[in-house]
Amino acid sequence: MVLNWDAMEEQAFPRFKGGEGTTYGKMFFDGMNRMLMARLAPGVSIGLHTHDTSSEIIHVLGGRARIIMDGVEEVVLPGQLHYCPKGHAHTTISDGGEELVMLAIVPEQ
């Protein structure tokens, strides 16, 4: 199956997961896996949330992400991945002078 992000309608997610500002994204969900191609302006964040039943993989495509997982802060740059295992909590902040573009994959379990 090929997903064409360019053909999908973008949605606005104000205060996504309790974060600051508005996250814009294109979401695909097939009942088993959730994928989100997201854009966050500088200073916008996805709120702190726990992955009780799933993990999450975030691939940074552009910009700079500051991710805090279980109280530990890390910077994720284009071409790098962040992995949040099941049972852990994290938040993502667009922490650069340009828009953060990322692909988030959440395999449901």
KAVENKA-V324320 format. One record per pair of residues at least 12 apart in sequence whose C-alpha atoms are under 10 Angstrom apart, sorted by the first residue. I is the first residue (numbers start at 0). J is the second residue. D is the distance in Angstrom with one decimal. If there is no record, write none. Layout:
BEGIN
I,J,D
I,J,D
END
This chain:
BEGIN
2,27,8.4
4,24,9.7
4,25,6.9
4,26,8.8
4,27,9.2
4,35,9.5
4,36,7.5
5,25,9.1
6,25,9.6
7,24,9.5
7,25,6.3
7,26,8.2
7,27,9.0
8,24,8.4
8,25,6.3
8,26,8.7
9,23,6.6
9,24,5.2
9,25,4.8
9,26,8.0
9,36,9.1
9,37,8.9
9,38,9.8
10,22,8.4
10,23,5.7
10,24,5.4
10,25,6.2
10,26,8.1
10,37,9.5
11,23,4.6
11,24,6.6
11,25,9.0
11,37,9.8
11,38,9.8
12,24,7.6
12,37,9.9
12,45,9.6
13,43,9.9
13,45,9.6
14,43,8.6
14,44,7.8
14,45,7.1
14,46,7.5
15,43,9.5
15,44,7.7
15,45,5.4
15,46,6.4
15,47,9.7
16,44,8.9
16,45,5.8
16,46,4.7
16,47,6.9
16,48,6.8
16,90,9.0
17,44,8.5
17,45,6.7
17,46,4.5
17,47,7.3
17,48,8.6
17,90,9.8
18,43,7.3
18,44,4.9
18,45,4.4
18,46,3.7
18,47,7.3
18,48,9.7
18,90,8.2
18,91,8.6
18,92,8.6
19,42,7.7
19,43,5.3
19,44,5.1
19,45,6.9
19,46,7.3
19,92,8.8
20,39,8.4
20,40,8.3
20,41,9.5
20,42,7.7
20,43,5.0
20,44,6.7
20,45,8.6
21,38,9.0
21,39,7.2
21,40,8.1
21,42,10.0
21,43,6.6
21,44,8.0
21,45,8.8
22,37,6.7
22,38,6.0
22,39,5.2
22,40,7.8
22,43,7.1
22,44,7.6
22,45,7.5
22,99,9.9
23,35,9.5
23,36,8.4
23,37,5.6
23,38,5.2
23,39,6.6
23,40,9.0
23,100,9.7
24,36,5.4
24,37,4.1
24,38,6.1
24,39,8.8
24,100,9.4
24,101,9.4
24,102,9.4
25,37,6.6
25,38,9.2
25,102,9.6
26,102,9.8
26,103,9.4
26,104,9.9
27,104,9.6
28,105,9.5
28,106,9.9
28,107,9.8
29,107,9.9
30,106,9.8
30,107,8.0
31,105,8.9
31,106,6.6
31,107,5.2
31,108,7.4
32,53,9.6
32,104,7.4
32,105,5.8
32,106,4.5
32,107,5.2
32,108,8.6
33,55,9.4
33,103,8.1
33,104,5.9
33,105,5.0
33,106,6.3
33,107,7.3
34,55,9.6
34,56,9.6
34,57,9.8
34,102,7.1
34,103,5.7
34,104,4.6
34,105,6.3
34,106,8.4
35,57,9.4
35,101,8.1
35,102,5.7
35,103,5.1
35,104,6.6
35,105,8.6
36,57,9.8
36,58,9.6
36,60,9.7
36,100,7.5
36,101,5.9
36,102,4.5
36,103,6.5
36,104,8.9
37,59,9.7
37,60,9.9
37,99,8.0
37,100,5.7
37,101,5.4
37,102,6.2
37,103,7.6
38,60,9.9
38,61,9.2
38,62,9.6
38,93,9.0
38,98,6.6
38,99,5.6
38,100,4.7
38,101,6.7
38,102,9.1
39,62,9.1
39,64,9.5
39,91,9.7
39,92,8.2
39,93,6.0
39,94,9.5
39,97,9.0
39,98,5.6
39,99,5.1
39,100,6.6
39,101,8.6
40,62,9.3
40,92,9.4
40,93,6.5
40,94,8.9
40,95,8.9
40,96,8.7
40,97,6.9
40,98,4.5
40,99,6.3
40,100,8.9
41,62,8.8
41,63,8.9
41,64,9.6
41,92,8.1
41,93,5.0
41,94,6.0
41,95,5.9
41,96,6.0
41,97,6.0
41,98,5.6
41,99,7.1
42,92,6.6
42,93,5.3
42,94,6.1
42,95,7.9
42,96,8.9
42,97,9.6
42,98,9.1
42,99,9.6
43,91,8.6
43,92,6.0
43,93,5.5
43,94,8.2
43,98,9.2
43,99,9.0
44,64,9.3
44,65,9.2
44,66,9.5
44,90,7.3
44,91,5.5
44,92,4.2
44,93,6.1
44,94,8.8
44,99,10.0
45,66,9.6
45,89,8.9
45,90,5.7
45,91,5.2
45,92,6.5
45,93,8.8
46,88,10.0
46,89,7.9
46,90,5.3
46,91,7.0
46,92,8.5
47,66,9.7
47,67,8.4
47,68,8.6
47,69,9.6
47,88,6.6
47,89,5.2
47,90,4.3
47,91,7.7
48,68,9.5
48,87,8.4
48,88,5.3
48,89,5.8
48,90,6.6
48,91,9.9
49,68,9.4
49,69,9.3
49,83,9.1
49,84,9.6
49,85,8.1
49,86,6.5
49,87,5.5
49,88,3.9
49,89,6.6
49,90,9.1
50,83,7.7
50,84,7.4
50,85,5.2
50,86,5.3
50,87,5.7
50,88,6.2
50,89,8.4
50,105,9.3
51,84,9.3
51,85,5.9
51,86,4.8
51,87,7.3
51,88,8.6
51,108,9.8
52,84,9.7
52,85,6.1
52,86,7.2
52,87,9.9
52,105,9.9
52,106,9.3
52,107,7.0
52,108,6.1
53,83,9.0
53,84,7.4
53,85,4.9
53,86,7.6
53,87,9.4
53,105,6.6
53,106,6.2
53,107,5.4
53,108,5.7
54,82,7.6
54,83,5.6
54,84,4.5
54,85,4.3
54,86,7.7
54,87,8.2
54,88,9.8
54,104,8.4
54,105,5.9
54,106,6.5
54,107,7.8
54,108,8.6
55,81,8.2
55,82,6.0
55,83,5.1
55,84,6.6
55,85,7.7
55,87,9.7
55,89,9.7
55,103,6.8
55,104,5.6
55,105,4.6
55,106,7.0
55,107,9.3
56,80,6.8
56,81,5.8
56,82,4.7
56,83,6.4
56,84,8.5
56,102,8.1
56,103,5.6
56,104,5.2
56,105,6.6
56,106,8.8
57,75,9.2
57,79,8.4
57,80,5.5
57,81,5.1
57,82,6.5
57,83,8.4
57,91,9.5
57,101,6.5
57,102,5.7
57,103,4.4
57,104,6.5
57,105,8.9
58,75,8.6
58,76,8.9
58,77,7.7
58,78,6.9
58,79,6.0
58,80,4.5
58,81,6.6
58,82,8.9
58,100,8.7
58,101,5.5
58,102,5.1
58,103,6.4
58,104,8.5
59,75,6.8
59,76,6.1
59,77,4.8
59,78,6.0
59,79,5.9
59,80,6.3
59,81,8.2
59,99,7.5
59,100,6.2
59,101,4.4
59,102,6.6
59,103,8.7
60,75,9.9
60,76,7.8
60,77,4.7
60,78,6.0
60,79,8.0
60,80,9.4
60,99,7.7
60,100,5.4
60,101,5.2
60,102,7.3
61,75,9.9
61,76,7.3
61,77,5.1
61,78,8.2
61,79,10.0
61,97,8.2
61,98,7.2
61,99,5.5
61,100,4.8
61,101,6.9
62,75,9.0
62,76,6.8
62,77,6.6
62,93,7.5
62,94,7.9
62,95,6.2
62,96,7.6
62,97,5.5
62,98,5.5
62,99,4.2
62,100,6.3
62,101,8.6
63,75,6.1
63,76,5.2
63,77,7.1
63,92,8.4
63,93,6.1
63,94,5.5
63,95,5.2
63,96,8.3
63,97,7.7
63,98,7.9
63,99,5.8
63,100,8.4
63,101,9.5
64,76,6.5
64,77,8.9
64,81,9.5
64,90,9.9
64,91,6.4
64,92,5.6
64,93,5.0
64,94,5.5
64,95,7.4
64,98,9.6
64,99,6.7
64,100,9.0
64,101,8.9
65,90,8.3
65,91,5.9
65,92,5.1
65,93,6.5
65,94,5.7
65,95,8.8
66,81,8.1
66,89,6.8
66,90,5.6
66,91,4.5
66,92,6.2
66,93,8.9
66,94,9.2
67,88,8.3
67,89,5.4
67,90,5.4
67,91,6.7
67,92,8.5
68,81,9.6
68,82,9.4
68,83,7.3
68,84,9.9
68,87,7.2
68,88,5.6
68,89,4.1
68,90,6.7
68,91,8.9
69,83,9.5
69,87,6.5
69,88,5.6
69,89,6.4
69,90,9.2
70,88,8.6
70,89,8.1
70,90,9.6
71,89,9.1
72,89,9.4
72,90,9.5
72,91,9.9
73,91,9.9
74,91,9.8
74,92,9.6
74,94,8.6
75,91,9.8
75,94,9.7
76,95,10.0
76,99,9.4
77,99,9.1
77,100,8.7
77,101,8.6
78,101,9.9
80,101,9.5
80,102,9.5
80,103,9.6
81,103,9.3
82,103,9.8
82,104,9.8
83,105,9.7
85,108,9.5
END
